[in-house]
């Protein structure tokens, strides 16, 4: 079985040959002279040949050392080039940023936020996957993810941007036909439009400051795996839905949707930026994170922004 080449030792050999001294090579690499000497001895033992002629006054390459020098120098130069390139990429605003985002929020809010960032940073390329599934950031090599949820314990690093309220909404035409519920128990007489990934499934849970908690099980007239898809049925007056405020906000402002049971609150969720474990990240990734934080912490639907 072949052994892995001792690339570090060959790089040290190239530097010793370049400087003509163990001591100078050690100084350039910030190594001890003993470490440099051991690396050369390791190579000579492995190759079963001497690489340097050593005297008290000078050190010269042997024939074997001369024949190895060109290849060893290339190893050193290629290694330095790789590290220099990655260091420049890490420190500069250049290169790819891979992002995962929920479908509804991603299409309605993240997508419109991209052009200003792209215009300001033309050397950064964005690779964005929209999905309501909780993708594995590490396994799928994402630099960051936007999550709108109550986060479970995780090794991922989370930066909370803002609170997102969940509102019970319906169209004015719906309330004209079916009335406005004032207590969760009255919802049993109403049509529900449901998001399939709701935390509590078909049950709608509310909390009142004086009356405590109340849970009402709902039968869905429509159930979808993307909350944005409820919009058409809502506007057509075909039922009520629990919608995140960022999704319902434009229609509420325009009067196309109305909120009910304002004194009964659904547990809010929050918008987070998640990143893989490890505090160090390329400058291009940090730039995008900072941009998103500034953009989404100050939206009209964002509460308790941080």
N, C-alpha and C positions, 0 to 999 in steps of 0.2 A: 504494500500500500504506500502511495506517495505521501510524503510529508508536505505540509503547507510551506511555501517559500518563506524564509525569514526576511520579509520585506523591510522591517524596521532596521535590521542589521545591515542590509544592503544600502539603505539610505544613509546610515551612519558611515559606512565604508566610503560612499561617494563623497561625503563631506570631509572625511579625513584626507582622502586623496586630493581634494580641492584645496584644503588649507595647509596640507603638509604637516599636520600636528594633531595629536589626540587632544591636547589641551584646547586648541582653538576650535576644533569641532565640537567639543563638549560645551564650550562657552556659547557658540552660536545656537546650539540646540537646548541650552539651559539644562544640560545633563552633567552628572559627575564624570570626572575623567575615568573613574573605575567602570562606570556603565559603558562608556565608549570602548574601553579596552576589552571588556567582556564580550561586547557585540562582535568585535573583530576576531577575537579568539574563538567565538562560537562558529563564525563562518569558516575559519580556517580548519577547525575540527570537522565540520560538516563536509567541506569540500576536500578534506585530506590534502591540503596544499597551503603553502604560505602565500599571503597576499602582499605583505610588505617585507622589505629588508630593513632591519632596525639596527642602528649603531648608536653610540652615545652622542654622535653629532648630527646625524641626519636619518631620514626615513625615506625610502624610495619604493616604488611599486615593483613587484616581481613580474615575470612574464604572465603568470596566472592573473595577477592583479590588473595588469594592463588590458588583458583580454576581457576581464569582467567589468572594467571601468565604464565603458560606454553604456552597457545595459543598466548598471547600478545608477549611473547619473540620470538615465531616463526614468527609472523608478522614483528617484528623489524629485525630479522635475514634475512628473505626472502627479505625484502625491501632493506637492505644493500647489499645483494648478487646480486640483480638485478642491482642496480646502479653501483656496483663495476665491474660487468661483462660488462655492456655497456660502462663504462668509459675505461676499458682495451681494448675493441674492437675498441672504437673510437680512442684511442691513439696509438694502435698497427697496424701493417700492416697485418691484418688478417680479413677475412670475405668477403662477396660478394660485387661486384661493378656491377651495372646494367646500361647498356649503349645502347643508340639508335644511329644508324649511317645510312647515305644514302647508298643505295645499291651499286652503282658503286664505289664510293670512299671507302666504307667499304670493299668490296671484293678485290679491287686492291691495297689498301694502308693500311687500318687499319688491316685487317687480317694478312698480313705479319709482321706487327709490334708487334703482340701479343706474339709470342714465347719468345723473349728476356725479356719482362716484366714478363711473367709467370715463366720463369726460375729464374729470380732475386727475385721474390716474390711468392714462392710456397704456402703460406698460404692465398693468395688472390684468390678468385674465380671470374671469369668474366662471366657475363650473357649479351650477346650482341644480339640485334635485328636489323637486316638489313632491312630497308624499306625507300622508297622515300617519304612516307607520313609523314606529320608533326605531330608526335605523341605528346600527352599531357604528359609532363614529370611528373607533379605532380599527375595527375589521374592514370598514369600507373606506378608510383613509380620508375622512372628512376633516377639514381644519376647524370647522365650527358648525353648530346647528342652532336654529331658532326653535324653541319649544314654548308652547303655550299650555301650561298645565301646572298641577301641584307636583313638584318633583319628588321622586322617591330617592332614598339614599343611593349615592352613586360615587364612583371614583372620579367621575367627570367634574370639571370645574364649572361652576355656574355663576353668571353675572345677571342679577335681577334688574330688569329695566323698568318695569311698571306693573301695577295691578290692572287686571282686566275684569270688569264686572260682567256678570251673566244676567241678562234682562229677559223678562217674560214679555213677548211682543206679539202683536197681531195687527191686522189692517183695520182701519176705521169701519170698512164695510162689514167685516166679521163681527165687530162689537155691536153694530147696529142690528144684526140678525140674531146674535146669540147672547148679548149682554156682556157686561164687564165683570169678571170674577173678582171678589174682594177677599176671599179666603181660599187656601189651597184645597179644602174639601170640595169646593164648588167646581174644581177643575175636572172632576169625574164626569160632568155633564158637557164637557167641551172636547173638541177635536184636537189631537196632539200631532204635531209635526216633529219628528225626532231625529237627532244625530246619533248614528249607530255607535260611535265611540264615546258616548257620554259616560262619565265616571260611575253613575249609579244605574246604568241601563234604562229600563222603562220607568223607573221611579224618579219623580221630581221632588227634590228635598228643599225645604225653605226654613228660614229662621226669622223669628220676630223678636224684637227687643223685649217685649213684655210677655208674649205668649209662648216663647220657646220654639222648638222645632216641630215641623209637620212634614210627613212624607206622603205623597199621593202617587199611587201606581197609575200609569197612563197607558191606554191602548192607542197605538199609532195609526193614524190614517195614512201617513207617509213616513218611511224610515230610510235614511240615506247615510252613506259613509263620508259625505262631504257636506259640512254645514252650509256652505254657500248655495248648495243645490236646493235648500229649503226656501230660498228667496222668492222664487216664482209662485209657489203655492201660498206663501205668506201674503204676498202682495195681491194675490187673487182672492184673498179672504177665505181660504179653505181650512184654516186652523191657527192654533197658537204654537209658539216655539220658544225654547230657551236659547237665546243667541248671544255670543260674545259681543260686547258693546262695539268693538272695532268693526264688526261685520254689519251691525244694525244701524250704526251711527248716521250714515248718509240718508237712509230712508226715514229715520226718526226726525232728522233736521228738516227734511222735505215734507213731513207730514204724511208720508206714505205708510209708516208704521207708528204705532203708539205703544207705550209701556203700560202695564197694569200691575196691581198689587205691589206698588213701590215700597210699602212698609214690610213686605215679606221678601227677604233677600236670599238669593242663592249664594252659596260659598263662592267667592271670587277665585279666579285663577291668576296666573302671572306670566308675563312674557320674559323669557330668559334667553341668554346666549350661553350655550354650552361649548366647552372646548375639551379636548382630550387631556389626560393627566400630564403634568409637567408645566411649569410656569413660563418657560422660554418658548417663544413663538416668533416666526419671521415678522419683520417689520410690516410687510404687505398685509399679513393676516391681522396684526394689531391695528393697522390703519382702517381696515374694513370693520373690525369690531367697534372701534371708536366712532366711526361714521354711523353705524347702525344705532349705537347707544344714543348719540345725539339726536338722531332722526326720530326714534320711536319713544324716547322718554318724554317728549314734549308734544305728543299728539293730543287733540282735544278729548279723545276717548281714554287717554292714559291717566290713571289715578295713582297718587302716591309715587310718582316717578322718582327713581334713584339713579 
